[in-house]
Amino acid sequence: MIHIRRATPEDTNTIAYIGRITVEEAHRDSCSAEDMQTFLDANYTTDAIRKELEDNNNIYHLVFWNEQPAGFSKIILNAHHDNLPNEHTTKLDRIYLLKQYYDLKLGHQLLQHNVAISRLAGQTGMWLFTWQGNERAVNFYKKAGLAIIGTHRFKVSETHYNPHFQMLLEYI
């Protein structure tokens, strides 16, 4: 019933579609509709996603439920940040799941899939930024073992920034 696979350029439209829906749902209360549209138009068009998929540093995965695309993730290996004690740390840059799949634990399985890839690549942990106002996401990451290690101002548009937590999962 659950299937996770690496995304290819053929998945561009699927990722852009899921991204536009899920980002807007998760972050609509964080900024104006205009700022949200600016962000979506800059980051979740087929051209923007295609460009990201062509960059070998970006590792995208799709998660499927009953052969239907339910969500996606993006990680970047060796994505060092000044708040981190080690250079060999993976950034979980995106993980989004369509609402109708929330209660199926697909997000957890997709996260664990990415952690396994990160560990196999010799990374020491995984970090991310998440909007402070998205309590569902913050709690999801805390339950998965990530700890808040800092804050970050995330640029949504030229005139709007959102407060984000920086979270880290250190591997033992």
Legacy VTK file of the C-alpha trace (Angstrom):
# vtk DataFile Version 3.0
C-alpha trace
ASCII
DATASET POLYDATA
POINTS 172 float
0.000 0.000 0.000
2.873 2.376 0.814
5.623 2.927 -1.723
8.496 5.432 -1.629
10.728 6.074 -4.613
13.250 8.590 -5.826
11.674 11.297 -7.958
12.707 11.821 -11.574
12.161 14.739 -13.969
8.976 12.958 -15.085
7.579 13.730 -11.605
7.909 17.490 -12.022
4.182 18.176 -12.436
3.243 15.922 -9.503
5.705 17.603 -7.134
4.685 21.105 -8.244
0.999 20.232 -7.804
1.391 18.657 -4.357
3.761 21.440 -3.302
1.404 24.256 -4.223
-1.482 22.671 -2.327
0.407 21.594 0.787
2.576 24.687 1.200
-0.438 26.948 0.879
-2.450 24.875 3.378
0.377 24.704 5.912
1.454 28.341 5.661
-1.600 30.360 4.599
-1.912 31.890 8.059
1.714 33.002 8.103
1.461 35.805 5.552
-0.810 37.665 3.167
-2.381 35.910 0.192
-0.203 38.048 -2.078
3.007 37.039 -0.298
1.955 33.390 -0.420
1.254 33.600 -4.149
4.660 35.209 -4.729
6.349 32.369 -2.822
4.425 29.648 -4.656
5.114 31.244 -8.040
8.836 31.400 -7.267
9.216 27.888 -5.823
6.405 25.585 -6.941
6.062 25.973 -10.678
6.963 23.146 -13.023
9.996 25.145 -14.186
11.240 25.707 -10.625
10.780 22.050 -9.661
12.346 20.795 -12.902
15.403 22.954 -12.220
15.690 21.526 -8.695
15.323 17.950 -9.934
18.145 18.550 -12.410
20.475 19.627 -9.578
22.258 16.487 -8.327
22.560 17.976 -4.820
18.780 17.751 -4.384
17.379 14.326 -3.554
13.610 14.212 -3.996
11.378 11.280 -3.058
7.692 10.658 -3.602
5.506 8.656 -1.237
2.523 6.783 -2.634
-0.548 5.290 -0.973
-2.372 2.691 -3.076
-0.369 3.876 -6.084
-1.558 7.478 -5.628
1.035 10.204 -4.970
0.509 11.400 -1.406
3.530 13.619 -0.746
7.203 14.298 -1.323
10.458 15.171 0.370
13.717 16.848 -0.552
17.032 16.390 1.225
20.474 17.836 0.641
23.522 15.922 1.893
26.437 17.775 3.522
24.346 20.918 3.997
26.362 22.575 6.736
24.951 25.443 8.779
26.804 27.625 11.303
24.596 26.342 14.172
25.713 22.767 13.541
28.709 21.091 15.138
29.500 18.921 12.102
29.847 19.540 8.372
28.417 16.179 7.330
24.787 16.868 8.129
21.757 16.445 5.883
19.216 19.211 5.425
15.605 18.109 5.200
14.611 20.953 2.934
11.032 19.869 2.247
8.588 17.258 3.382
4.934 17.686 2.477
1.960 15.379 2.592
-1.552 15.942 1.261
-4.064 16.291 4.129
-6.117 13.240 3.230
-3.063 11.070 4.031
-2.151 12.568 7.424
-3.487 9.766 9.584
-1.694 6.990 7.668
1.797 7.703 9.122
3.165 8.322 5.626
5.036 11.433 6.774
6.805 9.422 9.452
7.744 6.698 6.975
9.004 9.267 4.464
11.063 10.972 7.174
12.558 7.636 8.278
13.336 6.787 4.650
15.313 10.034 4.361
17.093 9.417 7.666
18.170 5.993 6.375
19.567 7.532 3.176
21.352 10.175 5.221
22.901 7.589 7.549
24.020 5.416 4.619
25.754 8.475 3.196
27.793 8.814 6.395
25.981 11.888 7.689
25.979 12.719 11.414
22.441 14.055 11.586
19.575 15.816 9.864
18.418 19.393 10.316
15.593 21.573 9.032
13.751 24.851 9.359
10.044 24.833 10.201
7.614 27.693 10.687
7.034 28.347 14.384
3.294 28.767 13.768
2.907 25.274 12.288
2.418 23.428 15.566
1.504 20.202 13.785
4.872 20.146 12.007
6.849 21.220 15.084
5.230 18.455 17.136
5.769 15.912 14.338
9.498 16.670 14.298
9.799 16.671 18.088
8.082 13.275 18.237
10.590 12.016 15.633
13.473 13.074 17.900
14.455 16.461 16.491
15.337 19.207 18.954
15.047 22.967 18.506
18.563 24.397 18.282
17.901 27.906 17.016
15.693 30.268 15.066
15.743 31.635 11.557
13.968 34.354 9.569
12.568 32.617 6.476
12.055 34.847 3.437
8.576 34.435 1.955
8.651 37.541 -0.248
10.641 40.736 -0.590
8.591 42.270 2.222
7.730 39.322 4.475
9.758 36.950 6.647
8.409 34.174 8.892
9.961 33.087 12.185
11.213 29.501 11.901
12.760 27.044 14.303
15.935 25.295 13.315
15.670 21.671 14.438
18.262 18.891 14.535
18.268 15.125 14.794
21.718 13.882 15.793
22.491 10.276 14.953
24.052 8.148 17.662
LINES 1 173
172 0 1 2 3 4 5 6 7 8 9 10 11 12 13 14 15 16 17 18 19 20 21 22 23 24 25 26 27 28 29 30 31 32 33 34 35 36 37 38 39 40 41 42 43 44 45 46 47 48 49 50 51 52 53 54 55 56 57 58 59 60 61 62 63 64 65 66 67 68 69 70 71 72 73 74 75 76 77 78 79 80 81 82 83 84 85 86 87 88 89 90 91 92 93 94 95 96 97 98 99 100 101 102 103 104 105 106 107 108 109 110 111 112 113 114 115 116 117 118 119 120 121 122 123 124 125 126 127 128 129 130 131 132 133 134 135 136 137 138 139 140 141 142 143 144 145 146 147 148 149 150 151 152 153 154 155 156 157 158 159 160 161 162 163 164 165 166 167 168 169 170 171
